[in-house]
């Protein structure tokens, strides 16, 4: 509210959708309503939310190079948003979040590009610690294997999968030392992602990396987000408020 009439600049939150969803899911489901309600109630500050379409990319550069989504996102998409809209174009006022595949992407991109994002959050991130040998062709793991082949190679390249996995990236928190992070997952997640999220919490804790994690009652998808999306919006709003305060006092955030 007030964007069109004013000249102020705003923080930006990039929200990444889940598998089999697209950039419209935020508004077609409860995302837009939750965001607007929290703003109207004064529970969060004003910030822009950007909803890209990531297809089935897992928000990474594909192993075979046919879709360099991560390069596009960092090198082209974000600069285009900063040119088109009145964003505050520094990392402290730029956050990334997402659900399921998008939660994986938010953690992956936040950990890989801490110079771009000051904060990263995730709901029900699609975190898989390790792959069974051999990979099953049916059931849950058969589904995983089929989905993962598009971004990570067919047959699935396990080294490339590990290289991009937030659980692997988390082993080196010195590479994203200033990244503020929050993530949660349902204790009845139908894909079993609660196990991977708990492992991420354990890895970060073992390295003494400050973060926020919660295992919450619930399942997976937008029925889960309807209950808990407000936690990430409030988390990023707090980080953005700090950036705005620093900006107001004349301090400059990292570019």
N, C-alpha and C positions, 0 to 999 in steps of 0.2 A: 504493500500500500504506500502510495506517495512517490513511487519511483518515477513515473512519467512527468510529474509536476515539478520535481526537484532536480538538483545537480549533484547530490551527495554520491559518494562512492561506497560500495558495500562489500563485505566478505562474500565468498562463494563456497558453497558446498556441492561437490560432485557426488551424485547418488547413482550407484551402479545396480542395474536390475539383475534378477536371477535368470537361470536357464529357462528357455521356452517363454521368456517375457521380452518386453522391449521398452523403449523410452516412455511409452504411454502408461505403463503399469502404475507409476507413481500417482498419476491423476485419476486413473480408472479405478484403482483400489483406494486405500485410505490415506496414502501419503500426503497428498495435497491438503486434505481436510485436517489432518493432524497438525501439519505445519502451520496452516492459517489459524487454527484454533489456539495453538500455543502462542502465536504472535499476538492475537487479539486479547488474550488473557495476560499478556505481559510476562509470560514465563520464558520466552526467548526473545533475543533481539532480532532486528531485521537483517536478513542476509538472503542472497540469491541462491536458488537451488538449480543446478544444471543436471539434466537427465540425458546422457548420451545413449545411443543404441550400440550395444556391444555384440549383438548376435549370439553366437555360441563360442565366442573367442576365448573365454576365460580371461579376457582383458590382457592377454600376453601376445607377443610375436609368435606366430605359429612355427613349429619346428621346421616345416618345409619352406618357410618364407613366403607362402602365398598370401598371408594376411599379417602384416606387421602392425597389429593393432596398438601395441604399447608405444611404438615409435610415433604412430599417427596421433595418439592421445596426448602424449607429452609434447611433441614438437609442433603439432599443427592445431589440434583441437583447442587446447587450453589457451594458447596465444590468440586464436581466433575469438574465443569468448572474451578475453581481456580487451581485445580491440573493439568488439561489437557492443559490449555492455560496460556499465560503470562499476567495474570491480576494483578492489584494492589488490593490485597485482604483485603481492608478495606472499611468501609461504605461510607467514603467521596468520594471514587472513584467508587462507585457502585450505579447505579440508576435503576429505574424501570418505565416503561411506558406501554401504551396499548390503544386499541380502543374498545369501546362498552363494551362487557363482559370483555375484557382485560383491559379497563379503570377502571372498577369496581375492577378487580383483582389488578391492580397496586396501587390504592388508599388503598384498603383493606390490602394488604401485606406491603405497605409502612408504614401505620399507626400502624399496628400490630407488625412490626419488624423494628423499627427505629435504632436498633443496627446493622442491616444488610444493610439497605439502607440509604444513605444520602439525596437522592432526589427521588421524585415521581411525575409523570405527567400522564395526561389522556386526550384522545380525546373522546367526546361523551360517557362518562362513563354511564353505564346502572344503573342509580340511580333512585330508586323508593322509595318515602318517606314513603308511607303506603299502605296497601292492603285493598281493599274494602271488606265489609261483606254483604252477602256471596261472595266468589270468583266466578265471572262469568265463565261459561264454554265455551263461544264463544267470538268472537271479540278479541280486543287487550289484554284485561285482561285474556281471556281464553287462549290465546297464552302464556302470561307470566306465568300463573299458571302451564301450562304443562311443560314449559322449566325449571321452578324453582324447580319442584318436584324432579328432579334427585339429585341436590346437597343439597336441603333444606328439603327433606322429602315428602313422599306421604301418606296421604295428607300433604300439605305444613305446616311445623312447623313454625308458625309465630314468636315464641320466638327465634328460632335458626336463622331465617332470619334476625331479628332485631339485634341479637348479632353480626352478621358478616357484617352488612350494614355499609358502610363508613359514611353514614349520622348519624348513631348512634355513631360510633367510633369518629367522629368529635366533639362530645359533650365533649370529654375529651382530648383536645389538649396538656395538660401537659404530656400525655403519649408518645407523639412524638414531643416534644418541638423543637428539632433541625432539623426536617425534612423540607427540602426545597420542595415546592410544586407549581405546575402549572397545570391548567386544563382549557379546553374550550369545547364548544358545539355549534352546529348549531342552529340558531333561528327557523329553519324549520325542526328540527329533527322529523322523521316520527314516532318514538316511544314515543315522548313526553319527552325524557330524559333531554331536556333543563330545564324543571321545577325542576327536582331533582338536576341538576347542579347549578341552581340559588339558591336552598335551601342550598346546601353545602357551597356556597360562603357566604350566610347570616349567617349560623351557625359559620363558622370560623371567620367571621368578628365580630360577636357578642362576641366572646371570645377573640378578639384582636390578633388572630393568623395570622402572616404574610404569605401571599400566593399571587399567581397571578391567576386571572380568567378572561376569556373573553367569551362573547356570540357573535359568529361570524355569518355573513350571510352564510347560507348553510344548507344542509341536514344531512345525516348520511352515514357512510360507507367510502369506499375508494375514492369516488368522493369528499367527504369532506376532507379526508386526503391529497389528491393530492394538495389541496390549503394550508393546514395548518400544515402538519406534521413538516415542518421546524421549527415551533415555539418550539416544544418540543425538537428537536435535538439541537437547539441553546441554549435552557434553560439548558439542561444537560451538554452541552459542557462548558458553563460558570462555572457551579458547579465543573466539572472535572478540569478545568483550575486552579481553586482555590486550589483543592486538590493537583495537580501537583506542584503548586508553593510552597505549604506548605511542600510537600515531598522534593522539591529541596532545601529548606532552612533548612532542617534537622528536621523539626517537624514531628511527627508521628500522623496519623489519628487514630481514634478509631478503634479497631479491631472488 
